[in-house]
């Protein structure tokens, strides 16, 4: 079993308090990495994540968006992200991936070995990596993976 690394977030939106994977252990976590200037994220990944958040809101699934900026840093500031969140009516918690030192690749993106955005990662109740998908993914396939993990008994 490979445990998911901890996320590194510099700022949160739509969250009353910072979220950590260690505190969420025992619950499945859907982590959606995106950039607001990524066409695939805007057209598919982020709306899919909003749908998952709404569909599974009565379960113990925790949905987390992660604004993972690895290019066009000057354009994708927290102020721009806040406007994006309001414009697209995103209601799930969204963290800003912490900037990497001496590299354009942010810390969480490095830790998870992400290839780009959109990336969807499902972390199981036990903290293990259940799914790591890059690019557009079928709603039905992702929903089935989430449902299977929700059916797993709590530790």
C-alpha positions as CSV (number, residue, x, y, z in Angstrom):
1,X,0.0,0.0,0.0
2,X,1.3,3.4,-1.0
3,X,0.1,6.2,1.3
4,X,-0.8,9.5,-0.4
5,X,1.6,12.3,0.5
6,X,0.3,15.3,2.4
7,X,-1.0,18.3,0.4
8,X,0.8,21.7,0.7
9,X,-1.6,24.6,0.5
10,X,-0.8,28.3,0.8
11,X,-4.4,29.6,0.9
12,X,-7.9,28.1,1.0
13,X,-11.2,29.2,-0.6
14,X,-14.7,27.7,0.3
15,X,-13.2,26.2,3.5
16,X,-13.8,27.2,7.1
17,X,-10.4,25.8,8.1
18,X,-7.4,24.3,6.4
19,X,-7.8,20.7,5.3
20,X,-5.1,18.0,5.6
21,X,-5.1,14.4,4.4
22,X,-3.9,13.2,7.8
23,X,-7.0,14.8,9.5
24,X,-9.2,13.3,6.8
25,X,-8.0,9.7,7.2
26,X,-11.0,7.4,7.4
27,X,-12.8,9.3,4.7
28,X,-12.3,9.0,0.9
29,X,-10.8,12.2,-0.7
30,X,-11.2,13.3,-4.3
31,X,-8.4,15.6,-5.1
32,X,-8.8,17.6,-8.3
33,X,-5.8,19.5,-9.5
34,X,-6.5,22.2,-12.0
35,X,-5.4,25.6,-13.5
36,X,-7.9,28.2,-14.3
37,X,-6.2,28.8,-17.8
38,X,-6.3,25.1,-18.6
39,X,-9.0,24.5,-21.3
40,X,-9.5,20.9,-20.2
41,X,-10.0,21.9,-16.6
42,X,-12.5,24.7,-17.5
43,X,-14.5,22.6,-20.0
44,X,-14.5,19.3,-18.2
45,X,-12.4,18.7,-15.0
46,X,-13.7,21.4,-12.8
47,X,-17.4,21.0,-13.8
48,X,-17.0,17.3,-13.2
49,X,-15.6,17.9,-9.7
50,X,-18.5,20.3,-8.9
51,X,-20.9,17.6,-10.0
52,X,-19.1,15.0,-7.8
53,X,-19.2,17.4,-4.9
54,X,-23.0,17.8,-5.3
55,X,-23.7,14.2,-6.1
56,X,-21.8,12.8,-3.1
57,X,-22.5,15.6,-0.6
58,X,-24.5,13.3,1.7
59,X,-21.7,10.8,1.8
60,X,-18.4,11.1,3.7
61,X,-16.4,11.8,0.5
62,X,-14.3,14.9,0.9
63,X,-13.8,16.8,-2.4
64,X,-10.8,19.1,-2.6
65,X,-9.8,21.3,-5.5
66,X,-6.2,22.2,-5.8
67,X,-5.2,25.2,-8.0
68,X,-1.8,23.8,-9.2
69,X,0.0,26.5,-11.1
70,X,3.0,25.4,-13.1
71,X,2.9,28.0,-15.9
72,X,1.7,31.5,-16.4
73,X,2.2,32.3,-12.7
74,X,1.8,36.0,-13.1
75,X,-1.8,35.6,-14.5
76,X,-3.0,33.0,-12.0
77,X,-2.9,34.9,-8.7
78,X,-5.2,34.2,-5.7
79,X,-7.2,37.3,-6.7
80,X,-7.8,35.9,-10.2
81,X,-8.6,32.5,-8.7
82,X,-11.2,34.1,-6.3
83,X,-13.0,35.7,-9.4
84,X,-12.8,32.4,-11.2
85,X,-14.4,30.5,-8.3
86,X,-17.2,33.0,-8.2
87,X,-17.7,33.1,-12.0
88,X,-17.9,29.3,-12.3
89,X,-20.0,29.0,-9.0
90,X,-17.6,26.5,-7.5
91,X,-18.6,25.5,-4.0
92,X,-16.2,22.8,-3.0
93,X,-13.1,23.6,-0.9
94,X,-10.2,24.8,-3.1
95,X,-6.6,25.2,-2.0
96,X,-3.7,26.9,-3.8
97,X,-0.8,24.5,-4.2
98,X,2.2,25.9,-2.4
99,X,4.9,27.2,-4.8
100,X,8.0,25.1,-5.2
101,X,11.5,26.5,-4.4
102,X,13.6,27.1,-7.4
103,X,11.1,25.3,-9.7
104,X,7.9,26.4,-11.4
105,X,6.3,23.1,-10.2
106,X,4.3,23.5,-7.0
107,X,4.9,21.2,-4.0
108,X,1.8,19.0,-4.1
109,X,2.2,18.5,-7.8
110,X,5.7,17.3,-7.2
111,X,4.8,15.0,-4.3
112,X,2.1,13.3,-6.3
113,X,4.1,13.1,-9.5
114,X,1.4,14.8,-11.5
115,X,2.0,15.2,-15.2
116,X,-0.2,18.3,-15.6
117,X,-3.8,19.4,-15.3
118,X,-6.5,18.3,-15.0
119,X,-5.6,15.5,-12.6
120,X,-8.0,13.5,-10.5
121,X,-6.7,11.6,-7.5
122,X,-8.8,9.4,-5.2
123,X,-7.4,8.7,-1.8
124,X,-8.9,5.8,0.1
125,X,-10.2,5.7,3.6
126,X,-6.9,4.2,4.7
127,X,-4.9,7.0,3.1
128,X,-3.7,5.0,0.1
129,X,-3.8,6.1,-3.5
130,X,-6.8,4.4,-5.2
131,X,-6.8,6.3,-8.5
132,X,-4.4,8.8,-10.2
133,X,-5.8,10.0,-13.5
134,X,-4.4,12.6,-15.9
135,X,-6.6,14.4,-18.5
136,X,-10.2,14.1,-19.2
137,X,-11.9,11.2,-17.5
138,X,-15.4,9.7,-17.9
139,X,-18.0,10.8,-15.4
140,X,-19.2,7.3,-15.1
141,X,-15.7,5.8,-14.6
142,X,-14.8,8.3,-11.9
143,X,-18.2,7.9,-10.3
144,X,-17.8,4.1,-10.2
145,X,-14.3,4.4,-8.6
146,X,-15.7,6.8,-6.0
147,X,-18.7,4.6,-5.3
148,X,-16.5,1.6,-4.8
149,X,-14.3,3.4,-2.3
150,X,-17.4,4.7,-0.4
151,X,-18.6,1.1,-0.1
152,X,-15.4,0.1,1.7
153,X,-15.9,-0.3,5.4
154,X,-14.5,2.4,7.6
155,X,-11.3,1.4,9.4
